[in-house]
Every structure is written in C-alpha cells, then in structure tokens.
Amino acid sequence: MTNINVQCFIRDKWKCRCCGFSGNLHAHHIKFRSHGGKDELCNLVTLCNSCHSGLHMGHLVLEILQPLITDNVIKFTRKGNWSPE
C-alpha cells in the first residue's frame, strides 16, 4: 500500500465514500491514470471493493460537485436497482 493510498484512507476515515463500508478498501483514481490522472490526494477517493467494481462496470456514476485541493465534494448516483454487496 502506498503512502498516498494511506493518506486517502485516513482522509476518508477508512470508509467507502459511497456506501460507508469499512472493509476491503481501494483508493480509486477519479481521473484514471490512463487518461492523465495523477497519484494525488485530490484525485483519489476511498471505495469498498463492491462500489469500486460497480463504478467500473457502470452501475455507479461519480460526479465531482466541488473540487478542492485535498478532497472533493462528490456525489454518487446508482443506476437501476444496483446496490453494493
């Protein structure tokens, strides 16, 4: 686990920012590295494995409502009947 991931988890109080679960956490890049996103705290959000998978499969939409230097005001929208496992 990298230092920036730990900083992300600490900032997010070791909980998924989507569902609040505190197990099997991932630091998700809001702007993917493959699209020029950087390993910076403002580009990371803590997600549990289920929400992380749901986001990548298109069941969740992440929207930045207010960008901030170390954190962002984020809104998650679930598509259809999907819910985290």
TIFITI-808711 format. One line per 2 residues: number of its first residue (from 1); their letters; for each residue z, x, y negated of N, C-alpha, C, O. Coordinates in steps of 0.02 Angstrom, whole numbers, plus 50000, padded with zeros to 5 digits. Example, Ala and Ser with C-alpha at 12.3 -4.5 7.8 and 13.67 -1.06 7.14 Angstrom:
2
1) as) 50390:50660:50284:50390:50615:50225:50390:50660:50165:50423:50712:50166 ~ 50354:50642:50112:50357:50684:50053:50394:50645:49998:50402:50670:49943
***
This chain:
85
1) mt) 50000:50043:50059:50000:50000:50000:50000:50045:49938:50039:50092:49933 ~ 49956:50029:49892:49950:50071:49832:50002:50050:49780:50029:49995:49782
3) ni) 50015:50095:49733:50063:50083:49680:50043:50022:49638:50086:49982:49619 ~ 49978:50014:49624:49954:49958:49583:49965:49891:49620:49980:49841:49588
5) nv) 49958:49892:49686:49972:49831:49725:50046:49813:49721:50063:49754:49711 ~ 50089:49862:49727:50162:49851:49721:50178:49823:49652:50218:49776:49646
7) qc) 50148:49852:49600:50160:49826:49533:50138:49753:49527:50172:49713:49495 ~ 50083:49736:49558:50058:49667:49558:50108:49621:49593:50125:49568:49566
9) fi) 50132:49642:49652:50180:49600:49689:50245:49592:49649:50274:49537:49648 ~ 50268:49645:49618:50329:49641:49577:50319:49592:49519:50360:49548:49507
11) rd) 50263:49600:49484:50248:49556:49427:50247:49482:49449:50272:49438:49414 ~ 50219:49471:49508:50212:49402:49534:50271:49380:49577:50268:49329:49612
13) kw) 50326:49419:49573:50389:49403:49607:50381:49395:49683:50415:49355:49715 ~ 50335:49435:49711:50324:49437:49784:50307:49369:49812:50329:49352:49867
15) kc) 50269:49329:49774:50248:49262:49796:50175:49252:49780:50149:49278:49730 ~ 50142:49213:49821:50073:49193:49809:50070:49152:49745:50108:49104:49736
17) rc) 50025:49170:49700:50019:49135:49636:49987:49066:49645:49989:49025:49599 ~ 49958:49054:49703:49927:48988:49715:49976:48939:49747:49986:48884:49721
19) cg) 50007:48959:49803:50049:48912:49840:50123:48929:49840:50165:48888:49859 ~ 50141:48990:49819:50211:49010:49816:50239:49041:49880:50297:49061:49881
21) fs) 50198:49047:49932:50221:49077:49995:50235:49151:49984:50202:49183:49944 ~ 50285:49177:50020:50305:49247:50008:50290:49293:50067:50317:49348:50070
23) gn) 50249:49271:50113:50233:49314:50171:50159:49333:50172:50117:49298:50145 ~ 50145:49390:50204:50077:49414:50215:50036:49415:50150:49984:49382:50145
25) lh) 50060:49452:50102:50031:49452:50035:49974:49503:50027:49974:49556:50058 ~ 49926:49485:49984:49870:49528:49967:49865:49532:49891:49882:49484:49856
27) ah) 49843:49588:49866:49827:49595:49795:49752:49583:49788:49711:49626:49806 ~ 49733:49525:49763:49663:49505:49758:49634:49528:49691:49665:49519:49639
29) hi) 49575:49557:49693:49539:49576:49632:49506:49514:49603:49464:49483:49635 ~ 49524:49496:49542:49496:49437:49509:49421:49448:49498:49380:49406:49516
31) kf) 49404:49505:49469:49334:49526:49465:49325:49577:49520:49355:49631:49518 ~ 49284:49561:49569:49276:49604:49628:49255:49674:49608:49218:49684:49560
33) rs) 49280:49723:49645:49260:49793:49633:49185:49801:49639:49155:49840:49602 ~ 49154:49764:49685:49081:49768:49694:49044:49741:49634:48984:49753:49626
35) hg) 49079:49705:49590:49048:49679:49528:49074:49716:49467:49069:49691:49411 ~ 49103:49774:49477:49127:49815:49421:49200:49805:49404:49224:49833:49355
37) gk) 49237:49765:49444:49308:49755:49432:49348:49818:49445:49329:49858:49488 ~ 49401:49827:49408:49440:49889:49414:49506:49876:49448:49530:49819:49452
39) de) 49536:49930:49473:49603:49928:49503:49654:49931:49446:49689:49981:49438 ~ 49658:49878:49408:49705:49872:49353:49747:49809:49362:49723:49760:49390
41) lc) 49808:49811:49338:49854:49756:49347:49825:49690:49321:49836:49638:49351 ~ 49790:49693:49265:49762:49631:49236:49705:49603:49278:49684:49547:49266
43) nl) 49680:49641:49327:49626:49618:49370:49651:49600:49440:49611:49588:49485 ~ 49716:49597:49449:49745:49582:49515:49789:49520:49512:49820:49506:49461
45) vt) 49790:49484:49567:49833:49426:49574:49859:49425:49646:49820:49439:49693 ~ 49923:49410:49655:49952:49407:49722:49934:49341:49756:49946:49287:49728
47) lc) 49905:49347:49815:49889:49288:49856:49913:49299:49927:49912:49355:49952 ~ 49934:49245:49959:49950:49250:50031:49884:49253:50069:49831:49240:50041
49) ns) 49888:49271:50132:49828:49278:50173:49787:49214:50174:49725:49216:50169 ~ 49819:49157:50180:49784:49093:50184:49747:49077:50119:49688:49058:50122
51) ch) 49780:49085:50062:49747:49071:49998:49693:49123:49983:49641:49106:49954 ~ 49705:49185:50003:49655:49238:49993:49592:49221:50032:49536:49226:50006
53) sg) 49600:49201:50095:49543:49181:50135:49509:49119:50106:49448:49115:50102 ~ 49550:49070:50086:49523:49009:50056:49482:49023:49994:49430:48991:49983
55) lh) 49504:49070:49954:49467:49088:49894:49399:49119:49912:49348:49100:49883 ~ 49400:49165:49959:49337:49198:49979:49290:49151:50016:49229:49161:50015
57) mg) 49317:49100:50049:49274:49051:50085:49251:48994:50039:49213:48951:50061 ~ 49273:48994:49977:49251:48943:49930:49292:48880:49929:49272:48831:49897
59) hl) 49350:48880:49963:49393:48821:49963:49438:48817:49901:49465:48765:49885 ~ 49445:48873:49867:49485:48878:49806:49441:48907:49751:49397:48948:49763
61) vl) 49455:48885:49690:49422:48913:49631:49476:48942:49587:49525:48907:49572 ~ 49468:49004:49565:49515:49037:49521:49484:49037:49451:49427:49059:49442
63) ei) 49522:49013:49402:49498:49011:49333:49550:49045:49289:49609:49029:49291 ~ 49527:49092:49248:49572:49125:49201:49573:49083:49138:49523:49075:49103
65) lq) 49632:49055:49123:49639:49014:49063:49654:49054:49001:49633:49037:48946 ~ 49691:49110:49011:49708:49153:48954:49716:49224:48980:49764:49239:49016
67) pl) 49670:49269:48963:49677:49338:48985:49730:49375:48944:49733:49369:48883 ~ 49771:49413:48980:49824:49452:48948:49819:49524:48974:49783:49537:49022
69) it) 49854:49570:48943:49849:49640:48962:49875:49655:49032:49841:49690:49070 ~ 49932:49629:49050:49960:49644:49117:49959:49583:49163:49972:49591:49223
71) dn) 49944:49525:49138:49945:49464:49178:49893:49417:49148:49869:49429:49092 ~ 49876:49366:49183:49831:49315:49158:49861:49247:49172:49896:49238:49222
73) vi) 49847:49200:49129:49864:49130:49144:49807:49105:49187:49750:49101:49166 ~ 49824:49088:49250:49774:49072:49300:49784:49000:49325:49840:48976:49332
75) kf) 49728:48968:49338:49729:48901:49368:49690:48904:49433:49635:48932:49435 ~ 49718:48876:49486:49684:48871:49550:49666:48798:49561:49707:48754:49551
77) tr) 49605:48786:49583:49583:48718:49599:49561:48718:49672:49520:48759:49693 ~ 49588:48671:49710:49569:48665:49781:49509:48618:49786:49505:48567:49752
79) kg) 49463:48636:49830:49405:48594:49841:49417:48551:49903:49440:48575:49954 ~ 49402:48487:49897:49408:48442:49954:49480:48436:49978:49527:48435:49938
81) nw) 49488:48432:50044:49555:48423:50074:49586:48488:50095:49637:48488:50131 ~ 49558:48545:50075:49584:48609:50098:49655:48620:50072:49672:48603:50015
83) sp) 49697:48648:50115:49764:48669:50094:49781:48732:50133:49756:48742:50188 ~ 49825:48774:50105:49844:48836:50140:49880:48820:50205:49915:48770:50211
85) e) 49870:48863:50254:49901:48852:50320:49974:48870:50318:50009:48865:50369
***
